[in-house]
Amino acid sequence: MSMRKATLRRILFSSYITPRFLEIPFPSLNSHGGSLPSPLTASRPSSVFVNPLSRNVTTFLPPPEWIEPFIDISDLTIQNPRNLQPSPWIDRITNLLQDSPTMESDLNSFCHRFLIRLSPNFISHVLGSTHLSKTPKVAFRFFRWAEKQKGYTHKLESYVFLIDLLSSSAQDSEVVRTLVAEIRDRGFVMTSSTSNSLIRSLGVMGMVEELLWVWRWMKENGIEPSLYTYNFLMDGLVNSMFVDSAEQVFEAMEAGKIQPDIVTHNILIKGYYGDFDACLGLYNEMEEKGVEIPSHAYSLVIGALCRDGKVIEGYAVYESMGRRGYKANVAIYTALIDSFARGGDVEEAMKLFEKMKDEGLEPDEGITPTPASFRALSTGLCLSGKVARACKILDDLAPMGVLPDSAFEDMINVLCKAGRVKEACKLADGIIDRGREIPGRVRTVLINALRKAGNADLAIKLLHSKIGIGYTRWGSVKKRVKFRKLLDS
């Protein structure tokens, strides 16, 4: 009887011995940045292995999938590479890129939940898009988080996009220097677009050592510099005050295949700011070659001429500018007004000042007298003895809100320094009579101006007198004593 039961048991369970395990697979995820699946967790296994004898169930998850930035269906149909659709994962990931202390952990949780990893192409695409253009620090954190993924290596483009984002802040120069060192150590292959971008970004930040390394790197990779590359390089050198090196690049361009254009000349003019001879020489060269001269170049040249005391030459450039259809800006007017006023030609300075005011009344011109232009003109008028006219200009400009806070103080100081104490006292009285300032402060300004001008006797006399402001024995203000009485007594 027992033998029969054993035989029956072998017959009943023999069908389970051959297929020892039964596998029930779930469909795999759609690859290449496809549609979003539901989250895969232990409650939704991808494969379940059943042992009927032990009744145990074991769960195995598939390896994470690399997500690309575009949906690729080339294996299903013919698709134009230019018409690739962005992956729906992009919006989901960029929504997590916030300036919060939990950003990295949020990214980890999301990728673990959906069993995904972000590919180098995906990271590069996000860094080069507009999502992080205003948050470079978030971009850097995202960059560092991405490289911690298992089996991940950054592309050169990711470094280039990140350095471009960080170049907007000078505070990030050390971070950029570290990134350039990583590029150097990893031995990437340079391309024309990446080299141009790096030279532009490093030039903006004034990182000359790194800039020149990229330049040598281009040469080693056999990449011929373009006009844009030369201009980016020169701009970086000029921004870093390496004007001599920029000149050498300019001369190499003139002797080579790629000739300087208007941008190249303008960059060099910017570098010559303050160097009158070099600036004027380049300006004359541009005129001889027929190169278009932009308005800011005129501003630099006229300013240089006026600072060198050559106001006639500066005015000639100003007239040439007008003939070519350019309109002068405030800096040009101020330089000419100041130069004419200091040279004693107050009438010409007044004409330019009035012309500047007239152009400021025209719509969309944006030309308004500035504190600097008023200071230049008022100083010239005071020194030429036309104090009343300077006061009238002060009255005209006060409602426009362009007068410096120290306007009358500057005028009094100039007159006292020139030994014209009588005009200084007259100006001080006029300022108080017009209600521009309280008598006590004007009195203090005049005392200090006399002291600084070396006229200590008058300064002490004014200090110990009631001139400028008088009081009765009871402390109430009586009729003010004019400052001009200082010279009568």
C-alpha positions in Angstrom: 0.0 0.0 0.0 2.8 2.4 1.0 4.6 1.5 -2.3 1.6 2.5 -4.3 1.4 5.9 -2.6 5.1 6.7 -3.3 4.6 5.8 -7.0 1.5 8.0 -7.2 3.4 10.9 -5.6 6.2 10.6 -8.2 3.7 10.6 -11.0 1.7 13.6 -9.7 4.8 15.9 -9.2 7.0 14.7 -12.1 5.5 17.6 -14.3 7.0 20.1 -11.9 10.4 18.7 -11.7 11.4 19.4 -15.3 10.3 23.2 -15.5 11.5 23.9 -12.0 10.7 27.7 -12.2 7.9 29.5 -14.0 8.8 33.0 -15.3 6.2 35.6 -15.9 7.8 38.7 -17.6 6.4 42.3 -17.7 6.8 44.5 -20.8 10.0 46.5 -20.8 10.2 50.4 -20.8 10.1 52.4 -24.0 13.7 53.5 -24.6 15.4 56.5 -26.1 13.5 59.2 -24.2 10.1 57.8 -25.0 6.8 58.2 -23.2 6.7 58.2 -19.4 5.9 54.9 -17.7 4.3 54.3 -14.4 6.7 54.1 -11.5 8.4 50.8 -11.0 8.7 49.7 -7.4 8.7 46.4 -5.6 4.9 46.4 -5.6 5.0 46.3 -9.4 7.8 43.9 -10.3 9.3 43.5 -13.7 9.8 39.7 -13.4 8.3 37.3 -10.9 9.9 33.8 -10.3 7.6 31.2 -8.7 8.8 28.0 -7.1 5.7 25.9 -6.6 7.3 23.7 -4.1 8.5 26.4 -1.8 5.7 28.9 -2.6 8.4 31.8 -2.4 8.2 34.8 -4.7 11.4 36.8 -5.6 11.3 40.3 -7.2 14.0 41.5 -9.6 14.0 45.1 -11.1 15.6 45.8 -14.5 18.7 48.1 -14.6 18.0 51.8 -14.9 17.6 53.1 -18.5 19.6 56.0 -20.0 17.3 58.8 -21.1 18.1 60.9 -24.1 16.8 64.4 -24.7 14.9 63.6 -27.8 12.5 60.9 -28.9 14.1 58.6 -31.4 11.8 56.4 -33.5 14.3 55.8 -36.3 14.0 52.1 -35.8 10.3 52.3 -36.6 10.1 54.9 -39.4 12.2 57.3 -41.4 12.6 60.5 -39.4 14.3 63.8 -40.2 16.9 64.5 -37.4 15.8 68.2 -37.4 12.3 67.3 -36.5 13.1 65.3 -33.3 10.6 65.9 -30.5 11.9 66.8 -27.1 11.6 64.0 -24.5 8.8 64.5 -22.0 11.4 63.7 -19.3 13.0 67.2 -19.9 10.1 69.1 -18.3 9.9 66.7 -15.4 13.6 67.0 -14.6 13.9 70.8 -15.1 11.0 71.2 -12.6 13.2 69.7 -10.0 16.1 72.1 -10.7 15.4 74.6 -7.9 17.7 76.5 -5.6 16.7 74.4 -2.6 18.8 72.3 -0.3 16.9 69.2 -1.3 17.5 69.4 -5.1 20.0 66.6 -5.3 18.0 64.2 -3.1 14.8 65.1 -5.1 16.6 64.1 -8.3 17.9 60.9 -6.8 14.4 59.9 -5.6 12.8 60.7 -8.9 15.3 58.7 -11.0 15.2 55.8 -8.6 11.4 55.7 -8.7 11.3 55.6 -12.5 14.4 53.5 -12.9 16.1 56.0 -15.2 19.5 57.7 -15.6 20.2 60.9 -17.4 22.5 60.5 -20.3 25.4 62.9 -21.1 23.4 64.2 -24.1 20.5 64.9 -21.8 22.7 66.8 -19.3 24.3 68.8 -22.1 20.9 69.6 -23.6 19.5 71.0 -20.3 22.7 73.0 -19.5 22.6 74.5 -23.0 18.9 75.4 -22.9 17.2 78.4 -21.4 16.0 76.6 -18.3 19.1 77.5 -16.2 20.2 80.7 -17.9 19.4 82.8 -14.8 20.5 80.3 -12.2 24.2 79.4 -12.9 24.7 78.1 -9.3 21.8 75.6 -9.8 23.3 74.6 -13.1 26.6 73.9 -11.4 24.9 71.7 -8.7 23.1 69.8 -11.4 26.3 69.3 -13.3 28.0 67.9 -10.2 25.0 65.7 -9.4 25.0 64.2 -12.9 28.6 63.0 -12.8 27.8 60.9 -9.7 25.6 58.6 -11.7 27.0 55.1 -12.2 28.7 54.7 -15.5 28.4 58.4 -16.4 31.0 60.7 -18.0 30.4 64.3 -19.0 30.7 65.5 -22.6 32.8 68.5 -23.5 29.6 70.4 -24.5 28.4 70.2 -20.9 31.6 71.9 -19.6 31.3 74.5 -22.3 27.6 75.3 -21.6 28.3 75.5 -17.8 31.3 77.8 -18.2 29.2 80.1 -20.4 26.6 80.3 -17.7 29.1 81.0 -15.0 30.9 83.6 -17.0 28.2 86.2 -16.1 29.6 86.4 -12.5 33.2 87.3 -11.7 32.7 85.6 -8.3 32.7 82.2 -10.1 36.2 82.5 -11.5 37.7 79.9 -9.3 34.9 77.4 -10.2 35.6 78.1 -13.9 39.3 77.6 -13.4 38.6 74.2 -11.9 36.3 73.3 -14.8 39.0 74.3 -17.3 41.5 72.1 -15.5 39.2 69.2 -15.7 38.8 69.7 -19.5 42.5 69.7 -19.8 43.0 66.5 -17.8 40.3 64.6 -19.7 41.8 65.2 -23.1 38.6 66.1 -25.0 38.7 66.6 -28.7 38.3 70.3 -29.6 35.7 71.6 -32.1 35.4 75.0 -33.7 32.1 75.8 -31.8 33.4 74.8 -28.4 36.6 76.7 -28.8 34.8 79.9 -29.8 32.5 79.6 -26.8 35.3 78.9 -24.4 37.4 81.9 -25.7 34.4 84.2 -25.5 33.4 83.1 -21.9 37.0 83.2 -20.6 37.6 86.5 -22.3 34.6 88.0 -20.5 36.0 86.9 -17.2 39.5 88.1 -17.9 41.1 84.7 -17.4 44.1 85.2 -19.7 46.0 82.1 -18.7 43.1 79.8 -19.5 42.2 81.8 -22.6 45.7 81.3 -24.1 45.6 77.6 -23.2 42.4 77.2 -25.2 44.1 79.1 -28.1 47.0 76.7 -28.1 44.6 73.8 -27.7 42.9 74.9 -30.9 46.2 74.9 -32.8 47.1 71.5 -31.5 43.8 70.1 -32.7 44.3 71.7 -36.2 41.4 74.1 -35.9 41.9 77.3 -37.9 40.6 80.4 -36.0 37.8 82.3 -37.6 37.1 86.0 -37.5 34.8 85.5 -34.5 37.6 83.6 -32.7 40.1 86.4 -33.3 37.6 89.0 -32.0 36.7 86.9 -29.0 40.4 86.5 -28.2 41.2 90.2 -28.6 38.2 91.2 -26.5 39.4 88.9 -23.7 42.9 90.3 -23.9 41.7 93.9 -23.8 39.3 93.2 -20.9 42.2 91.8 -19.0 44.4 94.9 -19.8 46.7 92.9 -22.1 46.5 95.6 -24.8 50.0 94.9 -26.2 49.0 91.2 -26.7 45.8 92.4 -28.4 47.9 94.6 -30.7 50.0 91.6 -31.7 46.9 89.6 -32.6 45.6 92.6 -34.6 48.9 92.8 -36.5 48.8 89.0 -37.2 45.3 89.4 -38.6 46.4 92.2 -41.0 49.3 90.0 -42.2 47.2 86.9 -42.6 44.2 85.6 -44.5 41.5 86.9 -42.1 41.4 90.7 -42.1 40.1 92.8 -39.1 36.6 94.1 -39.4 34.7 96.9 -37.7 34.3 94.8 -34.5 38.1 94.2 -34.4 38.9 97.9 -34.7 36.3 98.8 -32.0 37.8 96.3 -29.6 41.2 97.8 -30.1 39.9 101.4 -29.7 38.3 100.3 -26.4 41.8 99.1 -25.3 43.3 102.4 -26.3 41.1 104.3 -23.9 43.3 106.9 -22.2 46.1 106.4 -24.8 45.5 109.5 -26.9 48.1 108.8 -29.6 47.2 105.2 -30.2 43.5 105.9 -30.1 43.8 108.8 -32.6 46.1 106.8 -34.9 43.7 103.9 -35.1 40.8 106.3 -35.7 42.7 107.9 -38.7 43.5 104.4 -40.0 39.8 103.5 -39.9 39.0 106.6 -41.8 41.6 105.9 -44.5 40.4 102.3 -44.9 36.8 103.5 -45.0 35.9 101.3 -42.0 32.6 102.3 -40.4 33.2 104.1 -37.1 30.6 103.5 -34.4 29.3 106.2 -32.1 31.2 104.9 -29.0 34.5 105.2 -31.0 33.8 108.9 -31.6 33.2 109.3 -27.9 36.6 107.8 -27.1 38.4 109.8 -29.7 36.8 113.2 -28.8 37.3 112.5 -25.1 41.0 111.7 -25.7 41.5 114.9 -27.7 39.7 117.1 -25.2 41.7 115.6 -22.3 44.9 116.4 -24.2 43.8 120.0 -24.6 43.1 119.7 -28.3 39.5 120.9 -28.2 39.6 122.3 -31.8 40.5 118.8 -33.2 37.9 117.3 -30.9 35.2 119.6 -32.2 36.3 118.8 -35.8 35.7 115.1 -35.1 32.3 116.0 -33.5 31.3 117.8 -36.7 32.5 114.8 -38.9 30.3 112.6 -36.7 27.3 114.8 -37.4 27.9 114.7 -41.2 27.9 110.9 -41.1 24.5 110.8 -39.4 25.6 110.1 -35.8 24.3 112.1 -32.9 26.5 112.9 -30.0 25.9 111.4 -26.6 26.2 113.1 -23.2 29.9 112.0 -22.8 30.9 113.8 -26.0 29.0 117.0 -25.1 30.5 117.0 -21.6 34.0 116.6 -22.8 33.7 119.4 -25.3 31.9 121.8 -22.8 34.5 121.1 -20.2 37.4 121.6 -22.6 36.0 124.9 -24.1 35.1 126.2 -20.6 38.6 125.5 -19.2 40.1 127.1 -22.3 38.2 130.3 -21.6 35.8 130.0 -24.5 32.6 130.1 -22.4 30.4 131.3 -25.3 31.1 128.1 -27.3 30.6 126.0 -24.2 27.2 127.7 -23.7 26.2 127.0 -27.3 27.0 123.3 -26.8 25.2 123.3 -23.5 22.0 124.8 -25.0 22.2 122.4 -28.0 22.4 119.5 -25.6 19.3 120.8 -23.8 17.5 121.2 -27.0 18.3 117.7 -28.2 17.1 116.4 -24.8 13.7 117.8 -25.5 13.3 115.6 -28.6 11.5 112.3 -28.1 13.6 109.1 -27.8 16.9 111.0 -27.9 17.8 110.4 -24.2 20.2 113.3 -24.1 20.0 115.3 -20.9 22.5 117.5 -19.1 24.4 115.6 -16.5 26.0 116.8 -13.2 29.3 116.5 -14.9 28.3 118.7 -17.8 26.8 121.3 -15.4 29.9 121.3 -13.2 32.1 121.8 -16.3 30.1 124.7 -17.6 29.4 126.4 -14.2 33.1 126.3 -13.3 34.0 127.9 -16.6 31.4 130.6 -16.2 32.5 131.4 -12.6 36.2 131.6 -13.6 35.2 134.0 -16.5 33.3 136.3 -14.1 29.9 135.3 -15.3 28.5 134.2 -11.9 25.0 135.5 -12.5 24.8 133.4 -15.7 26.0 130.3 -13.8 23.3 130.9 -11.2 20.7 131.2 -13.9 21.7 127.8 -15.3 21.5 126.4 -11.8 17.9 127.7 -11.6 17.0 126.2 -15.1 18.4 122.8 -14.3 17.2 122.4 -10.7 13.7 121.2 -11.8 15.2 118.5 -14.0 16.9 116.8 -11.1 20.3 116.7 -12.7 22.3 119.0 -10.5 24.9 117.5 -8.2 24.3 117.9 -4.5 27.5 119.9 -4.2 26.7 122.2 -7.1 27.0 125.5 -5.4 29.8 124.2 -3.1 31.9 123.4 -6.2 31.3 126.8 -7.6 32.3 128.6 -4.4 35.4 126.4 -4.1 36.5 127.2 -7.6 36.1 130.9 -7.1 38.0 131.0 -3.8 40.8 128.9 -5.2 41.1 131.4 -8.1 41.3 134.2 -5.6 38.0 135.7 -6.6 36.5 136.0 -3.1 34.2 138.8 -4.1 32.5 136.7 -6.8 32.4 133.8 -4.2 30.6 136.0 -1.7 28.2 137.3 -4.4 27.4 133.7 -5.4 26.8 132.7 -1.8 24.3 135.5 -1.3 22.6 134.6 -4.6 22.2 131.0 -3.5 20.6 132.0 -0.2 18.3 134.7 -1.8 17.0 132.1 -4.3 16.2 129.7 -1.4 18.6 127.0 -2.7 20.3 126.5 0.7 20.1 127.5 4.3 22.5 130.4 5.3 24.3 128.3 8.0 25.5 125.6 5.5 26.5 128.2 2.9 28.5 130.0 5.6 30.3 126.8 6.5 31.1 126.0 2.8 32.5 129.5 2.3 34.7 129.2 5.5 36.1 125.9 4.3 36.6 127.2 0.8 38.6 130.2 2.0 40.7 127.9 4.3 41.5 125.5 1.5 42.4 128.4 -0.8 45.0 129.5 1.7 43.0 132.6 2.7 43.1 131.8 6.5 42.6 135.4 7.6 39.3 135.8 5.9 38.2 132.4 7.0 38.9 133.2 10.7 37.2 136.6 10.3 34.1 135.0 8.9 34.1 132.3 11.5 34.1 134.8 14.4 31.6 137.2 12.9 27.9 137.4 12.3 28.3 137.8 8.6 26.0 135.5 6.6 23.6 135.0 9.4 22.9 137.3 12.5 21.2 136.7 15.8 19.8 139.0 18.5 20.7 138.4 22.1 17.5 136.3 22.5 18.5 133.9 19.8 15.9 134.9 17.2 17.1 135.5 13.6 17.4 139.2 12.6 18.0 140.6 9.1 20.8 138.6 7.5 24.2 140.2 6.9 25.3 139.7 3.4 28.5 137.8 2.7 29.8 140.6 0.6 30.2 142.6 3.8 33.2 140.4 4.6 35.3 142.4 2.2 33.8 145.8 3.1 34.9 145.7 6.7 
